[in-house]
């Protein structure tokens, strides 16, 4: 892949990421998932904080 | 490699479906999320480790941070990165034209809280779109992922 092609690829990625972010901000996480098909990564429960 | 997260002063946060949520000292509710990024590089070995990262206040339009809010977000990000060979990408929100301010803030966070085990790659498009990626230097896909970036010494249109 040429440097120009890499640049263009990342430019498209940035645009897609911005679009995704905008959707999440506008409709919220739940609707973004249900209506727009945005996939959220499964998360583990928060660690239990150690008592100091 | 696991970062030392114990020095971070963070709010308690909870997992709600597939997001983390916390309330800061000003009563603002924040959500922190990671989305699947496999489609960005579908033909690579690292596609299943690519995630996009984002956070937003859902009870306010105020995006300002106090230190504990910042450290909560950083804690969540660092903890996520410690769970596997993830590569986390993010883009600075542009809707209020403050993306360059955000970019500087994220750079400051990275310099302050990185213990040296992570690299951050940055790209700017048309001086207005800031996208970054954080990857562990020990990530097995480090070289392949780094090679996906254009040579920053050149100018592109």
Backbone of each chain as ProteinMPNN parsed JSONL, in Angstrom:
{"seq_chain_A": "XXXXXXXXXXXXXXXXXXXXXXXXXXXXXXXXXXXXXXXXXXXXXXXXXXXX", "coords_chain_A": {"N_chain_A": [[0.853, -1.188, 0.0], [0.572, 2.194, -0.833], [1.919, 5.254, 0.579], [0.133, 7.332, 0.255], [-2.237, 5.913, -0.153], [-2.502, 4.73, 2.329], [-2.94, 7.001, 3.857], [-5.397, 7.897, 2.799], [-7.002, 5.757, 3.49], [-6.965, 5.847, 6.298], [-8.154, 8.298, 6.577], [-10.758, 7.806, 5.797], [-11.439, 6.016, 7.785], [-11.336, 7.693, 10.009], [-13.47, 9.383, 9.423], [-15.617, 7.598, 9.538], [-15.474, 6.88, 12.209], [-16.048, 9.289, 13.43], [-18.66, 9.643, 12.59], [-19.895, 7.502, 13.838], [-19.488, 8.229, 16.496], [-21.006, 10.55, 16.599], [-23.588, 9.547, 16.221], [-23.906, 8.003, 18.537], [-23.775, 10.0, 20.473], [-26.026, 11.456, 19.819], [-28.275, 9.744, 19.886], [-27.899, 8.052, 21.979], [-26.509, 5.213, 23.744], [-27.997, 2.83, 23.803], [-29.96, 2.981, 21.726], [-28.233, 3.436, 19.637], [-27.087, 1.021, 19.399], [-29.285, -0.68, 18.904], [-30.78, 0.488, 16.784], [-28.933, 1.431, 14.929], [-27.032, -0.448, 14.667], [-24.527, -0.387, 15.855], [-21.832, -1.936, 17.34], [-21.065, -2.727, 20.59], [-18.316, -3.368, 22.67], [-18.074, -6.234, 24.741], [-17.935, -5.953, 28.257], [-16.028, -6.351, 31.274], [-17.021, -6.699, 34.726], [-16.45, -3.915, 36.962], [-13.349, -3.767, 38.768], [-12.983, -4.73, 42.161], [-12.372, -2.225, 44.403], [-9.322, -1.906, 46.099], [-8.975, -1.708, 49.585], [-7.457, 0.933, 51.244]], "CA_chain_A": [[0.0, 0.0, 0.0], [1.381, 3.41, -0.875], [1.677, 6.175, 1.699], [-1.104, 8.048, -0.063], [-3.349, 4.989, 0.087], [-2.64, 4.606, 3.79], [-3.534, 8.256, 4.303], [-6.807, 7.899, 2.412], [-7.685, 4.733, 4.29], [-7.157, 6.373, 7.652], [-9.097, 9.417, 6.503], [-12.096, 7.193, 5.784], [-11.655, 5.468, 9.117], [-11.641, 8.822, 10.901], [-14.83, 9.836, 9.106], [-16.55, 6.598, 10.077], [-15.443, 6.972, 13.668], [-16.779, 10.512, 13.783], [-20.072, 9.37, 12.357], [-20.322, 6.616, 14.924], [-19.517, 9.027, 17.726], [-22.141, 11.47, 16.51], [-24.806, 8.758, 16.427], [-23.977, 7.641, 19.96], [-24.09, 11.212, 21.231], [-27.369, 11.97, 19.52], [-29.382, 8.848, 20.232], [-27.558, 7.255, 23.154], [-25.874, 3.919, 23.508], [-28.965, 1.75, 23.556], [-30.513, 3.122, 20.38], [-27.133, 3.297, 18.681], [-26.905, -0.422, 19.229], [-30.486, -1.342, 18.359], [-31.277, 1.06, 15.532], [-27.866, 1.729, 13.989], [-26.153, -1.607, 14.534], [-23.176, -0.186, 16.396], [-21.528, -3.03, 18.26], [-20.264, -2.349, 21.749], [-17.528, -4.484, 23.175], [-18.468, -6.724, 26.058], [-17.061, -5.431, 29.312], [-16.05, -7.092, 32.528], [-17.432, -5.838, 35.842], [-15.338, -3.172, 37.55], [-12.622, -4.438, 39.837], [-13.295, -4.253, 43.51], [-11.272, -1.335, 44.794], [-8.619, -2.351, 47.3], [-9.078, -0.746, 50.691], [-6.116, 1.409, 51.627]], "C_chain_A": [[0.889, 1.239, 0.0], [1.047, 4.288, 0.329], [0.377, 6.947, 1.477], [-2.322, 7.172, 0.208], [-3.587, 4.797, 1.581], [-3.325, 5.833, 4.351], [-5.032, 8.264, 4.009], [-7.61, 6.894, 3.229], [-7.972, 5.26, 5.692], [-8.126, 7.555, 7.666], [-10.533, 8.881, 6.52], [-12.426, 6.608, 7.145], [-12.047, 6.574, 10.091], [-13.064, 9.321, 10.67], [-15.871, 8.879, 9.674], [-16.609, 6.684, 11.597], [-16.203, 8.201, 14.144], [-18.274, 10.301, 13.645], [-20.637, 8.49, 13.469], [-20.467, 7.4, 16.226], [-20.735, 9.943, 17.735], [-23.449, 10.735, 16.784], [-24.967, 8.447, 17.91], [-24.356, 8.853, 20.798], [-25.531, 11.649, 21.031], [-28.478, 11.066, 20.023], [-29.121, 8.032, 21.491], [-27.091, 5.866, 22.777], [-26.883, 2.859, 23.094], [-29.535, 1.804, 22.143], [-29.434, 2.97, 19.319], [-26.913, 1.814, 18.372], [-28.089, -1.033, 18.488], [-30.825, -0.846, 16.971], [-30.178, 1.235, 14.477], [-26.825, 0.598, 13.882], [-24.741, -1.41, 15.034], [-22.938, -1.247, 17.472], [-20.617, -2.551, 19.377], [-19.553, -3.572, 22.295], [-18.042, -4.927, 24.533], [-17.44, -6.291, 27.097], [-17.105, -6.333, 30.541], [-16.502, -6.15, 33.639], [-16.232, -5.094, 36.399], [-14.655, -3.98, 38.639], [-13.089, -3.884, 41.166], [-12.099, -3.454, 43.976], [-10.653, -1.853, 46.071], [-8.725, -1.285, 48.375], [-7.68, -0.364, 51.118], [-6.023, 1.512, 53.142]], "O_chain_A": [[1.855, 1.312, 0.76], [0.036, 4.092, 1.002], [-0.382, 7.18, 2.417], [-3.325, 7.646, 0.742], [-4.728, 4.711, 2.035], [-4.192, 5.725, 5.219], [-5.838, 8.601, 4.876], [-8.752, 7.153, 3.609], [-9.085, 5.13, 6.202], [-8.829, 7.781, 8.652], [-11.408, 9.441, 7.181], [-13.564, 6.696, 7.605], [-12.967, 6.416, 10.893], [-13.776, 9.643, 11.622], [-16.885, 9.308, 10.226], [-17.681, 6.573, 12.192], [-16.916, 8.15, 15.146], [-19.055, 10.734, 14.492], [-21.737, 8.73, 13.967], [-21.446, 7.246, 16.956], [-21.408, 10.09, 18.755], [-24.316, 11.243, 17.496], [-26.052, 8.614, 18.468], [-25.16, 8.749, 21.724], [-26.177, 12.148, 21.952], [-29.498, 11.54, 20.524], [-30.032, 7.388, 22.011], [-27.257, 5.413, 21.644], [-26.655, 2.093, 22.158], [-29.585, 0.788, 21.449], [-29.685, 2.442, 18.236], [-26.599, 1.425, 17.247], [-27.908, -1.812, 17.552], [-31.123, -1.638, 16.077], [-30.453, 1.194, 13.277], [-25.872, 0.684, 13.108], [-23.846, -2.178, 14.681], [-23.743, -1.421, 18.386], [-19.529, -2.033, 19.127], [-20.118, -4.663, 22.369], [-18.402, -4.102, 25.373], [-16.237, -6.269, 26.837], [-18.11, -6.995, 30.804], [-16.378, -4.932, 33.506], [-15.108, -5.59, 36.319], [-15.288, -4.771, 39.34], [-13.525, -2.738, 41.276], [-10.964, -3.93, 43.952], [-11.36, -2.2, 47.017], [-8.579, -0.094, 48.098], [-6.822, -1.223, 51.328], [-4.979, 1.893, 53.672]]}, "seq_chain_B": "XXXXXXXXXXXXXXXXXXXXXXXXXXXXXXXXXXXXXXXXXXXXXXXXXXXXXXXXXXXXXXXXXXXXXXXXXXXXXXXXXXXXXXXXXXXXXXXXXXXXXXXXXXXXXXXXXXXXXXXXXXXXXXXXXXXXXXXXXXXXXXXXXXXXXXXXXXXXX", "coords_chain_B": {"N_chain_B": [[1.104, -6.456, 29.578], [0.474, -5.054, 32.72], [-0.837, -1.972, 33.744], [-0.037, 0.162, 36.518], [-2.677, 0.853, 38.329], [-3.426, 1.758, 40.734], [-2.752, 4.215, 41.73], [-4.419, 6.043, 40.684], [-6.967, 8.348, 41.212], [-10.096, 7.635, 41.248], [-13.605, 7.777, 40.413], [-16.164, 5.611, 41.67], [-17.426, 3.206, 39.443], [-19.929, 1.707, 37.365], [-20.972, -1.21, 35.571], [-23.136, -1.113, 32.95], [-25.154, -2.823, 30.945], [-23.357, -2.83, 28.035], [-21.626, -0.692, 28.666], [-19.622, 1.527, 30.672], [-20.448, 3.395, 33.539], [-20.453, 6.389, 35.439], [-20.783, 8.788, 38.124], [-19.828, 12.075, 38.567], [-18.342, 14.436, 40.931], [-19.874, 16.64, 40.558], [-22.306, 15.829, 39.971], [-22.649, 15.058, 37.357], [-23.372, 12.67, 34.955], [-21.401, 10.241, 33.457], [-20.725, 8.29, 30.567], [-18.76, 5.613, 29.436], [-17.361, 3.98, 26.711], [-16.606, 1.173, 24.551], [-16.262, 0.315, 21.237], [-16.695, -2.164, 18.658], [-14.076, -2.564, 16.395], [-13.416, -4.006, 14.155], [-14.176, -3.818, 11.484], [-12.732, -1.762, 10.392], [-10.218, -2.535, 9.631], [-10.472, -5.002, 7.986], [-9.062, -7.048, 6.725], [-6.919, -7.865, 8.187], [-4.696, -9.41, 10.629], [-5.056, -8.37, 13.082], [-7.591, -7.41, 13.37], [-9.676, -8.194, 15.122], [-8.883, -7.212, 17.504], [-9.086, -4.578, 17.492], [-10.463, -1.686, 18.775], [-12.772, 0.994, 19.252], [-12.811, 3.896, 21.231], [-14.701, 5.849, 23.475], [-16.317, 8.543, 25.238], [-18.877, 10.207, 27.09], [-20.764, 12.857, 28.558], [-23.952, 12.296, 29.875], [-25.859, 13.651, 31.166], [-25.516, 16.262, 30.944], [-24.356, 19.067, 29.03], [-21.933, 19.884, 29.444], [-18.588, 19.541, 28.947], [-16.392, 19.799, 30.513], [-13.651, 18.877, 32.653], [-12.945, 17.629, 35.888], [-10.172, 16.669, 37.935], [-10.585, 14.144, 39.035], [-12.613, 13.093, 37.486], [-11.277, 12.92, 35.043], [-9.303, 11.044, 35.739], [-10.843, 8.86, 36.244], [-11.843, 8.164, 33.741], [-9.43, 7.604, 32.483], [-8.538, 5.503, 34.058], [-10.448, 3.536, 33.433], [-9.901, 3.188, 30.712], [-7.208, 2.344, 30.788], [-7.439, 0.026, 32.294], [-8.983, -1.513, 30.566], [-7.223, -1.804, 28.4], [-5.361, -3.39, 29.6], [-6.419, -5.866, 29.585], [-6.0, -7.461, 27.426], [-4.654, -7.955, 24.097], [-5.459, -5.464, 23.011], [-6.079, -2.817, 20.681], [-6.605, 0.465, 20.837], [-8.587, 2.898, 19.427], [-9.36, 6.353, 18.846], [-11.282, 9.289, 18.165], [-11.331, 12.818, 18.055], [-14.054, 14.648, 19.204], [-15.999, 16.799, 17.127], [-18.123, 18.535, 17.11], [-18.445, 20.971, 18.42], [-16.386, 22.453, 17.562], [-14.083, 22.276, 19.098], [-12.101, 20.461, 18.848], [-9.317, 20.539, 18.588], [-8.512, 21.408, 21.053], [-9.334, 19.314, 22.637], [-7.681, 17.359, 21.573], [-5.171, 18.245, 22.432], [-5.535, 17.979, 25.163], [-5.837, 15.191, 25.42], [-3.337, 14.37, 24.585], [-1.828, 15.412, 26.653], [-2.816, 13.915, 28.799], [-1.929, 11.382, 27.982], [0.868, 11.628, 28.055], [1.216, 12.114, 30.727], [0.151, 9.92, 32.137], [0.971, 7.549, 30.938], [3.011, 4.786, 31.408], [5.174, 4.259, 29.951], [4.896, 1.961, 28.599], [3.209, 1.997, 26.478], [2.488, 3.132, 23.156], [1.432, 5.934, 21.247], [-0.249, 6.706, 18.38], [-0.784, 9.253, 16.056], [-2.922, 11.064, 13.846], [-3.695, 13.791, 11.708], [-6.211, 15.314, 9.878], [-6.669, 17.582, 7.38], [-6.218, 19.631, 9.153], [-8.2, 19.52, 11.039], [-9.473, 17.2, 11.826], [-8.819, 14.892, 14.251], [-7.316, 11.924, 14.881], [-6.448, 9.103, 16.817], [-4.457, 6.37, 18.089], [-3.884, 3.915, 20.549], [-1.488, 1.648, 21.61], [0.019, -1.199, 23.035], [3.508, -1.492, 23.47], [4.374, -4.027, 23.52], [2.539, -5.404, 22.117], [1.596, -8.041, 19.995], [0.887, -7.359, 17.436], [2.029, -4.986, 16.892], [3.957, -3.959, 15.016], [2.746, -4.453, 12.528], [0.427, -2.939, 12.83], [1.477, -0.377, 13.213], [2.653, -0.014, 10.755], [0.442, 0.471, 9.227], [-0.009, 3.106, 9.239], [0.434, 6.216, 7.504], [3.574, 7.536, 6.36], [4.692, 9.987, 8.415], [6.303, 12.011, 7.709], [5.763, 12.988, 5.249], [3.686, 15.079, 3.158], [0.213, 14.985, 2.561], [-2.613, 15.049, 0.39]], "CA_chain_B": [[1.648, -5.774, 30.757], [-0.6, -4.365, 33.415], [-0.455, -0.683, 34.304], [-0.34, 0.367, 37.927], [-3.852, 1.715, 38.351], [-3.822, 2.057, 42.115], [-2.501, 5.611, 42.075], [-5.423, 6.906, 40.087], [-8.095, 8.681, 42.077], [-11.229, 7.538, 40.328], [-14.937, 7.532, 40.953], [-16.704, 4.267, 41.48], [-18.231, 3.139, 38.225], [-20.661, 0.458, 37.237], [-21.193, -1.718, 34.223], [-24.557, -1.149, 32.586], [-25.082, -3.457, 29.634], [-21.976, -2.811, 27.552], [-20.929, 0.562, 28.891], [-19.344, 1.863, 32.062], [-21.092, 4.659, 33.877], [-20.139, 6.92, 36.762], [-21.257, 10.143, 38.418], [-18.72, 12.827, 39.179], [-18.683, 15.206, 42.132], [-20.823, 17.7, 40.213], [-23.561, 15.183, 39.614], [-22.729, 14.775, 35.93], [-23.251, 11.239, 34.659], [-20.568, 9.955, 32.286], [-20.676, 6.935, 30.031], [-17.522, 5.282, 28.742], [-17.692, 2.802, 25.899], [-15.661, 0.667, 23.55], [-17.01, -0.347, 20.172], [-15.938, -3.115, 17.846], [-13.433, -1.856, 15.289], [-12.898, -4.98, 13.186], [-14.483, -3.434, 10.102], [-11.81, -0.748, 9.881], [-9.106, -3.255, 8.992], [-11.051, -6.344, 7.935], [-8.179, -8.06, 6.135], [-5.695, -7.961, 8.996], [-4.718, -10.359, 11.744], [-5.367, -7.686, 14.337], [-8.914, -6.768, 13.284], [-10.528, -8.5, 16.269], [-8.337, -6.531, 18.685], [-9.29, -3.151, 17.289], [-11.639, -1.139, 19.446], [-12.824, 2.449, 19.356], [-13.051, 4.334, 22.601], [-15.367, 7.136, 23.557], [-17.011, 8.818, 26.492], [-19.73, 11.39, 26.975], [-21.68, 13.13, 29.664], [-25.319, 12.117, 29.378], [-26.798, 14.474, 31.922], [-25.069, 17.648, 30.838], [-23.593, 19.34, 27.816], [-20.643, 20.399, 29.899], [-17.542, 18.555, 28.753], [-15.185, 20.112, 31.276], [-13.24, 17.776, 33.52], [-12.115, 17.8, 37.056], [-9.09, 15.67, 37.904], [-11.077, 12.803, 39.354], [-13.332, 12.624, 36.294], [-10.24, 12.533, 34.082], [-8.615, 9.823, 36.176], [-11.787, 7.749, 36.116], [-11.83, 7.791, 32.325], [-8.12, 6.997, 32.214], [-8.529, 4.206, 34.738], [-11.257, 2.598, 32.646], [-9.157, 2.907, 29.486], [-6.014, 1.563, 31.112], [-7.871, -1.308, 32.706], [-9.412, -2.216, 29.352], [-6.02, -2.154, 27.642], [-4.603, -4.426, 30.317], [-7.143, -7.13, 29.533], [-5.635, -8.257, 26.253], [-3.855, -7.256, 23.088], [-6.336, -4.522, 22.328], [-5.581, -1.575, 20.088], [-7.739, 1.361, 21.062], [-8.559, 4.092, 18.578], [-10.363, 7.338, 19.194], [-11.273, 10.507, 17.357], [-11.787, 13.956, 18.866], [-15.368, 15.17, 18.834], [-15.851, 18.052, 16.384], [-19.388, 19.244, 16.939], [-18.362, 22.337, 18.957], [-15.117, 23.001, 17.044], [-13.049, 22.277, 20.135], [-11.36, 19.204, 18.727], [-7.888, 20.732, 18.818], [-8.353, 21.503, 22.515], [-9.438, 17.928, 23.122], [-6.477, 16.652, 21.163], [-4.091, 18.641, 23.341], [-5.828, 17.374, 26.471], [-5.547, 13.752, 25.364], [-1.875, 14.254, 24.543], [-1.356, 15.669, 28.017], [-3.149, 12.717, 29.576], [-1.074, 10.262, 27.603], [2.221, 11.87, 28.559], [1.22, 12.09, 32.2], [-0.248, 8.653, 32.746], [1.624, 6.404, 30.318], [4.208, 4.385, 32.163], [6.216, 3.946, 28.977], [4.645, 0.682, 27.942], [2.307, 2.202, 25.353], [2.733, 4.162, 22.164], [0.223, 6.572, 20.722], [-0.077, 7.175, 17.014], [-1.739, 10.33, 15.791], [-3.053, 11.608, 12.501], [-4.559, 14.963, 11.587], [-6.699, 15.482, 8.512], [-7.106, 18.949, 7.043], [-6.037, 20.427, 10.385], [-9.448, 19.616, 11.779], [-9.895, 15.894, 12.341], [-7.719, 14.302, 15.003], [-7.564, 10.529, 15.221], [-5.296, 8.53, 17.505], [-4.551, 4.972, 18.495], [-2.972, 3.538, 21.624], [-1.137, 0.23, 21.502], [1.137, -1.595, 23.874], [4.738, -1.775, 22.724], [4.526, -5.481, 23.488], [1.445, -6.009, 21.355], [2.162, -8.829, 18.884], [0.543, -6.752, 16.15], [2.533, -3.611, 16.949], [4.615, -3.543, 13.773], [1.74, -4.429, 11.46], [-0.464, -1.798, 13.022], [2.249, 0.849, 12.966], [2.846, 0.096, 9.306], [-0.786, 0.908, 8.564], [-0.017, 4.568, 9.238], [1.299, 6.813, 6.482], [4.806, 8.158, 6.823], [4.287, 11.321, 8.84], [7.204, 13.031, 7.186], [5.282, 13.499, 3.964], [2.4, 15.766, 3.177], [-0.747, 14.333, 1.684], [-3.817, 15.835, 0.123]], "C_chain_B": [[0.536, -4.967, 31.419], [-0.087, -3.054, 33.991], [-0.767, -0.656, 35.787], [-1.479, 1.367, 38.023], [-4.168, 2.224, 39.748], [-3.6, 3.523, 42.485], [-3.535, 6.565, 41.506], [-6.594, 7.104, 41.054], [-9.344, 8.703, 41.194], [-12.533, 7.355, 41.075], [-15.277, 6.056, 40.831], [-17.527, 4.273, 40.2], [-18.878, 1.761, 38.139], [-20.772, 0.07, 35.771], [-22.702, -1.774, 33.976], [-24.629, -1.625, 31.142], [-23.628, -3.397, 29.171], [-21.37, -1.422, 27.573], [-20.582, 0.665, 30.383], [-19.956, 3.229, 32.332], [-20.671, 5.1, 35.272], [-20.71, 8.332, 36.892], [-20.115, 10.902, 39.063], [-19.23, 13.696, 40.335], [-19.668, 16.33, 41.854], [-22.173, 17.124, 39.784], [-23.716, 14.881, 38.139], [-22.479, 13.277, 35.707], [-22.426, 11.072, 33.374], [-20.734, 8.492, 31.874], [-19.369, 6.761, 29.262], [-17.766, 3.989, 27.982], [-16.546, 2.426, 24.978], [-16.487, -0.031, 22.489], [-16.073, -1.235, 19.362], [-15.363, -2.39, 16.629], [-12.952, -2.761, 14.168], [-13.1, -4.533, 11.737], [-13.509, -2.411, 9.53], [-10.613, -1.379, 9.167], [-9.506, -4.727, 8.834], [-10.109, -7.424, 7.444], [-6.892, -8.237, 6.923], [-5.845, -8.996, 10.093], [-5.162, -9.695, 13.041], [-6.784, -7.108, 14.388], [-9.767, -7.008, 14.531], [-10.037, -7.856, 17.566], [-8.528, -5.021, 18.595], [-10.578, -2.699, 17.96], [-11.604, 0.378, 19.321], [-13.317, 2.82, 20.748], [-13.748, 5.677, 22.586], [-15.999, 7.323, 24.919], [-17.824, 10.086, 26.308], [-20.506, 11.591, 28.256], [-23.105, 12.992, 29.154], [-26.318, 12.966, 30.139], [-26.441, 15.941, 31.833], [-24.404, 17.845, 29.487], [-22.218, 19.878, 28.164], [-19.593, 19.317, 29.784], [-16.296, 18.854, 29.576], [-14.917, 19.014, 32.287], [-12.619, 18.285, 34.796], [-11.146, 16.618, 37.066], [-9.638, 14.264, 38.128], [-11.879, 12.226, 38.182], [-12.333, 12.132, 35.26], [-9.64, 11.192, 34.472], [-9.555, 8.622, 36.146], [-11.786, 7.244, 34.675], [-10.531, 7.076, 31.988], [-8.024, 5.625, 32.864], [-9.267, 3.155, 33.906], [-10.51, 2.205, 31.374], [-7.961, 2.005, 29.771], [-6.378, 0.139, 31.512], [-8.287, -2.139, 31.494], [-8.193, -2.682, 28.558], [-5.251, -3.289, 28.289], [-5.217, -5.816, 30.161], [-6.753, -8.0, 28.335], [-4.848, -7.419, 25.278], [-4.704, -6.26, 22.299], [-5.561, -3.339, 21.779], [-6.766, -0.623, 20.135], [-7.573, 2.625, 20.234], [-9.603, 5.081, 19.082], [-10.201, 8.565, 18.308], [-11.861, 11.63, 18.209], [-13.103, 14.501, 18.315], [-15.23, 16.559, 18.208], [-17.072, 18.957, 16.447], [-19.351, 20.673, 17.49], [-17.06, 23.018, 18.543], [-14.01, 23.09, 18.094], [-12.157, 21.034, 20.038], [-9.864, 19.393, 18.968], [-7.593, 20.845, 20.311], [-8.394, 20.096, 23.118], [-8.166, 17.154, 22.792], [-5.306, 16.985, 22.091], [-4.289, 18.016, 24.717], [-5.457, 15.892, 26.47], [-4.042, 13.51, 25.292], [-1.288, 14.449, 25.935], [-1.615, 14.46, 28.909], [-2.174, 11.586, 29.254], [0.335, 10.458, 28.158], [2.277, 11.705, 30.075], [1.041, 10.687, 32.752], [0.382, 7.419, 32.108], [2.881, 6.057, 31.099], [5.339, 3.973, 31.228], [5.944, 2.673, 28.213], [3.729, 0.806, 26.733], [2.842, 3.269, 24.408], [1.398, 4.711, 21.696], [0.551, 7.103, 19.338], [-1.17, 8.176, 16.694], [-1.738, 10.705, 14.318], [-3.985, 12.813, 12.549], [-4.946, 15.096, 10.121], [-7.244, 16.892, 8.347], [-7.138, 19.848, 8.269], [-7.274, 20.452, 11.255], [-9.943, 18.29, 12.354], [-8.694, 15.197, 12.956], [-8.09, 12.869, 15.383], [-6.283, 9.943, 15.819], [-5.533, 7.062, 17.809], [-3.498, 4.702, 19.559], [-2.75, 2.032, 21.553], [0.047, -0.054, 22.406], [2.353, -1.879, 22.999], [4.989, -3.277, 22.639], [3.433, -6.182, 22.693], [2.029, -6.789, 20.171], [1.877, -8.241, 17.504], [1.111, -5.349, 16.01], [3.095, -3.159, 15.604], [3.612, -3.461, 12.636], [0.832, -3.214, 11.598], [0.261, -0.488, 12.738], [2.437, 1.068, 11.47], [1.587, 0.511, 8.55], [-0.859, 2.428, 8.475], [0.867, 5.105, 8.125], [2.523, 7.442, 7.137], [4.521, 9.616, 7.154], [5.196, 12.42, 8.307], [6.717, 13.646, 5.892], [3.981, 14.254, 4.129], [1.467, 15.081, 2.186], [-1.938, 15.247, 1.475], [-4.997, 14.916, -0.059]], "O_chain_B": [[-0.24, -4.286, 30.749], [0.957, -3.016, 34.642], [-1.657, -1.366, 36.256], [-1.288, 2.568, 37.828], [-5.08, 3.032, 39.925], [-4.191, 4.018, 43.444], [-3.526, 7.757, 41.812], [-7.126, 6.152, 41.625], [-9.603, 9.677, 40.487], [-12.572, 6.855, 42.2], [-14.734, 5.348, 39.983], [-18.238, 5.235, 39.914], [-18.428, 0.795, 38.755], [-20.678, 0.904, 34.87], [-23.439, -2.418, 34.723], [-24.216, -0.915, 30.225], [-22.747, -3.883, 29.88], [-20.689, -1.013, 26.633], [-21.168, -0.013, 31.227], [-19.977, 4.101, 31.464], [-20.548, 4.277, 36.179], [-21.068, 8.973, 35.904], [-19.501, 10.412, 40.011], [-20.417, 13.677, 40.661], [-20.235, 16.91, 42.779], [-23.052, 17.838, 39.301], [-24.797, 14.488, 37.701], [-21.508, 12.709, 36.207], [-22.72, 11.683, 32.346], [-20.864, 7.595, 32.708], [-18.936, 7.654, 28.533], [-18.305, 3.026, 28.527], [-15.659, 3.224, 24.673], [-17.322, -0.878, 22.806], [-14.852, -1.081, 19.378], [-16.083, -1.686, 15.921], [-12.167, -2.335, 13.32], [-12.284, -4.84, 10.869], [-13.462, -2.212, 8.316], [-10.073, -0.813, 8.217], [-8.93, -5.597, 9.487], [-10.331, -8.604, 7.717], [-5.888, -8.706, 6.386], [-6.952, -9.406, 10.443], [-5.589, -10.366, 13.98], [-7.137, -6.403, 15.333], [-10.505, -6.116, 14.952], [-10.698, -7.947, 18.6], [-8.172, -4.283, 19.514], [-11.646, -3.267, 17.734], [-10.53, 0.978, 19.289], [-14.138, 2.124, 21.345], [-13.423, 6.544, 21.776], [-16.19, 6.361, 25.664], [-17.499, 10.932, 25.475], [-20.861, 10.637, 28.948], [-23.43, 13.527, 28.094], [-27.499, 12.996, 29.793], [-26.994, 16.769, 32.557], [-23.942, 16.884, 28.872], [-21.445, 20.273, 27.292], [-19.688, 18.285, 30.449], [-15.253, 18.234, 29.366], [-15.83, 18.312, 32.723], [-11.86, 19.253, 34.791], [-11.297, 15.678, 36.286], [-9.202, 13.31, 37.483], [-11.832, 11.025, 37.919], [-12.509, 11.066, 34.671], [-9.487, 10.306, 33.631], [-9.099, 7.484, 36.033], [-11.733, 6.039, 34.43], [-10.534, 6.062, 31.291], [-7.482, 4.691, 32.273], [-8.78, 2.043, 33.704], [-10.487, 1.032, 30.999], [-7.737, 1.018, 29.07], [-5.716, -0.822, 31.122], [-7.978, -3.328, 31.412], [-8.143, -3.823, 28.099], [-4.571, -4.057, 27.61], [-4.617, -6.817, 30.553], [-7.151, -9.163, 28.26], [-4.426, -6.306, 25.593], [-4.663, -6.229, 21.069], [-4.541, -2.921, 22.326], [-7.808, -0.887, 19.535], [-6.563, 3.325, 20.324], [-10.608, 4.687, 19.673], [-9.124, 8.835, 17.777], [-12.784, 11.405, 18.991], [-13.235, 14.773, 17.122], [-14.455, 17.391, 18.681], [-17.05, 20.051, 15.883], [-20.15, 21.508, 17.067], [-16.68, 24.042, 19.112], [-13.099, 23.908, 17.967], [-11.543, 20.615, 21.02], [-9.21, 18.495, 19.498], [-6.533, 20.419, 20.77], [-7.595, 19.748, 23.988], [-7.645, 16.399, 23.614], [-4.545, 16.101, 22.482], [-3.332, 17.578, 25.355], [-4.834, 15.402, 27.412], [-3.535, 12.55, 25.873], [-0.367, 13.74, 26.339], [-0.748, 14.037, 29.672], [-1.66, 10.921, 30.154], [0.923, 9.513, 28.684], [3.264, 11.217, 30.626], [1.699, 10.306, 33.72], [0.327, 6.338, 32.694], [3.702, 6.921, 31.407], [6.341, 3.406, 31.665], [6.674, 2.336, 27.281], [3.497, -0.179, 26.032], [3.555, 4.186, 24.818], [0.372, 4.031, 21.747], [1.508, 7.854, 19.154], [-2.337, 7.967, 17.023], [-0.71, 10.671, 13.642], [-4.938, 12.849, 13.328], [-4.097, 15.001, 9.234], [-8.142, 17.33, 9.066], [-7.997, 20.722, 8.39], [-7.397, 21.313, 12.125], [-10.754, 18.282, 13.28], [-7.69, 14.943, 12.29], [-9.054, 12.636, 16.112], [-5.178, 10.254, 15.374], [-6.666, 6.581, 17.787], [-2.373, 5.195, 19.481], [-3.695, 1.251, 21.448], [0.964, 0.759, 22.524], [2.227, -2.444, 21.912], [5.736, -3.737, 21.776], [3.407, -7.409, 22.608], [2.859, -6.262, 19.43], [2.543, -8.581, 16.526], [0.72, -4.606, 15.11], [2.74, -2.088, 15.112], [3.625, -2.503, 11.863], [0.509, -2.547, 10.614], [-0.29, 0.404, 12.093], [2.386, 2.198, 10.984], [1.653, 0.861, 7.372], [-1.671, 2.974, 7.728], [1.917, 4.535, 7.827], [2.501, 7.824, 8.307], [4.15, 10.394, 6.275], [4.899, 13.607, 8.438], [7.197, 14.702, 5.479], [3.266, 14.086, 5.117], [1.886, 14.655, 1.11], [-2.225, 16.114, 2.3], [-6.112, 15.383, -0.294]]}, "name": "protein", "num_of_chains": 2, "seq": "XXXXXXXXXXXXXXXXXXXXXXXXXXXXXXXXXXXXXXXXXXXXXXXXXXXXXXXXXXXXXXXXXXXXXXXXXXXXXXXXXXXXXXXXXXXXXXXXXXXXXXXXXXXXXXXXXXXXXXXXXXXXXXXXXXXXXXXXXXXXXXXXXXXXXXXXXXXXXXXXXXXXXXXXXXXXXXXXXXXXXXXXXXXXXXXXXXXXXXXXXXXXXXXXX"}
